[in-house]
Amino acid sequence: MKYIITIILSFYIFSVSLYSQYKAEYLGNNISIVRDGQTINKMPELKDNDILETKKESFAQININNKYYYIAPNSKIKITSSNANLINGALYVRDKNFDSLDDFKDYDKDIKIYADPFPFYAGKVSTIFITSKDEIKIENSKLLGSARPIVKFFEVKDADRNLKVYKSIFGIYVGAQDEKYQFVSNIELKDKTTLSVAIDIKLDFTPPPPKPKQIPGVTSTMKNIISNPQKSREEKELLNGNVYISYTPTNYADKVYIMPSQGRYSSGFGAFRGYTKDYARYHQGFDIANTNGTPIIAANNGVVRVSRELFVRGNCVVIDHGEGVYSSYFHMSKLIAKEGQYVKKGEVIGLIGSTGMSTGPHCHWEMRAGNMTFDPLSILEKPVSFNTKVLTQIK
């Protein structure tokens, strides 16, 4: 008899674990639950592996293992035996419950997230702003897609006297063809509540041409560069693996960038170009052609991180504008700015030339943010600034 009781007791404990139920509270009518692939009417109890989705103006609360999970509108979560996992939208986790879901509804209004532009566009500069009335800590931010820029937030000083404003600026890879990206982040609020967000952002892009446009006048020097991939990799490691991934918390730049040289606009950003039969690349900068010795100026204030001759890029200057934004100027005939030097917008940093992988004298101007290039003209056309009248609110 002793052994029979033990077997029955073990089965009973297993059954309770398998069919755990969690009490939920709801506010609003636009709530659905998917269980075993079937959509069912909302009910007070949820089970493991249920998917709960809230629509506009609908809120939910779930208690799991003495943690309170609050689901904001337009969100989707999956229930497990240990927690609630966010699929998309916004999910708050707290040790203490709100007195009512109406209180949570008011609480949810504090954190707002804006995107610019919306939708994102491949090859353009993009910005996400997060605002709160109190200081917050933003961690583990990512932009999920085929090409992932670094997403790091910095406080925008004096943006709004009534709000704390945080900004992340980054480029979207010019060759990206995703239907959407997903912005994910964890935010610790003043009262130690943790807010997780996973917000889908549509991506527009221009499909690449079926064949690259062949560049005329490819020189023997350029062919030699192409035939030495090891040196190209070393140079890329110096810039992409060391310089461009570094973040200076100080923002040196003002809101308006300027054109770094005068001349003919000889090649735009994002052109799909062929150098040889087997070597084609997207053009990652904007070319300004002029005679040797034409001055090149800093597009904005910053600190010179690189001023040296490189194998592919020739005589090269890289300026750190702060907060992960860099401008680069290639193929110079002469370097003027020194590494470590602070330069002001409009200050001469070098002279146009044709060093490195170049078919003629020009300034290759490149802009990066989040270690991803973007069209320099996009930051000239639309300076990055916090203005809710022109931003799209995504939370």
KABEL-V6008 format. One line per field, one symbol per residue. ss: DSSP state (H for helix, E for strand, L for the rest). phi: phi as a letter, one per 20 degrees, with the letter a starting at -180 (. if undefined). psi: psi as a letter, one per 20 degrees, with the letter a starting at -180 (. if undefined). Layout:
ss = ???
phi = ???
psi = ???
This chain:
ss = LHHHHHHHHHHHHHHHHHLLEEEEEEELLLEEEEELLEEELLLLEEELLLEEEELLLLEEEEEELLEEEEELLLEEEEELLLLEEEEEEEEEEELLLLLLHHHHHHHHLLLEEEEELLLEELLLEEEEEEEELLLLEEEEEEEELLLLLLLLLEELLLLLLLLEEEEEEEELLLLLLLLEEEEEEEEELLLLLEEEEEEEEEEELLLLLLLLEELLLLLHHHHHHHLLHHHHHHHHHHHHHHHLLLLLLLLLLLLLLLLLLLLEEEELLLLEEEEELLEEEELLLEEEELLLLLEEELLLLEEEEEEEEELLLEEEEEEEEELLEEEEEEEELEELLLLLLEELLLLEEEELELLLLLLLLEEEEEEEELLEEELHHHHHHLLLLLLLLLLEELL
phi = .gffffffffffffffffdgccfccccodecccdclndecffbfddcgmfddcddgmccbccdclmdddddfflcccdecfdaddfeboccdccedeffbffffgffffffccccbfcffcgndfcccdccbfdfcddclebdeafcdffdcdcfeflfbfdceccccdbedgfefcffbdcecadceegemfdddcbdfcfcdbegfffcfefefmfefffffffecfffffffffgefecffeedefeeeeefdecfeadqefebefnfeddecgdccbffebceceafgnffddffafrdfecbaecfeemfcccdeenlndcdccdmfebedfdfnfedegnffdrcgbbemeberfadedcdcbmlcfbfgffeffbgfbebffdedfdb
psi = hghggggggghggggghhlqqppqqqprimpqpppkipprqqrhpqrpjqpppqapkqqqpqoplkqpppprqlqprpprihapppgqcppqpqhqqqhrhhghghhhigpqpqqororqppjqpqqpqpqqirprppqlpqopahporpopqqpopkhpiiqppqqpprqpphjpkqhqrppqqppprhjjqpppqnpppqpqropqqhqqpppqkprhgghhghjmhghgggghhgghigghipophpohqahpqqpirqapnhprqjpoqphahjoqqppjappopaqpipqpqpirqapohpnrprggibpppppoiqkjpqqqorkqhppgqqpippqqpippiaqqblqbnqirproopppqpkkpqrohhhighnqoqooihiqppi.
